[in-house]
């Protein structure tokens, strides 16, 4: 039950601000304005299992994602095994898997800094500076350091999702030092995503306080479960477990160059 709500939440979140094309055996999310952003150009919700269904969906990806140099698929435990096997056969490369973790109980964490939702141009500028530092570090992108142009495209995607998907900043001594986002998905799951703290401020309880703040907001909105994801190998996964998040499933992203 929890897994299904999380799967639906991610599909909903990835579609925000993008074109969504529903197909007989899956769907395609597309954004020709930002062709190099994988979360804005991909296939997911795949049900194709027979060879003819798989071939048809892959052909639709080529048709609807012709503007992108990438072919990307997000898979989860509901994705048919034959489709995943075809991805491996066709040379798709599995990225670092994400451990989806659900909160058990309530968080009692001391506040750290001022947590402020982004509501004006100054807030978006502060977020842009932090996202650029995040992308230069590469810790949340599997070691890949994104270019400035890719950062700009990611930020445009964040702004397109604003409203249902809200970013907050953490200020310490007047400086924005961390950020994160939350959303109450239509599935009833409360999503905590895109967490980042500047390296010099880690180990001070800032991320824990932000997560606790988000969890309280989501519970107040009536979410039936609160979850977040941790990349396999990411040190923060141990923090999440210590806070009371338990693993419930693994989701994956598969990527190859087009052509």
Secondary structure by P-SEA (a helix, b strand, c coil): caaaaaaaaaaaaaaccbbbbbcccbbbbbbcccccccccccccccccccaaaaaaaaaaaaaaaccccbbbbbbcccccaaaaaaaaaacccccbbbbbbbbcccccccccccccccccaaaaaaaaaaaaaaaaaccccccccccaaaaaaaaaaaaaacccbbbbbbbcccccccccccccccccbbbbccccccccccccaaaaaaaaaaaaaaaaaccccccccccccccaaaaaaaaccccccccbbbbbbcc
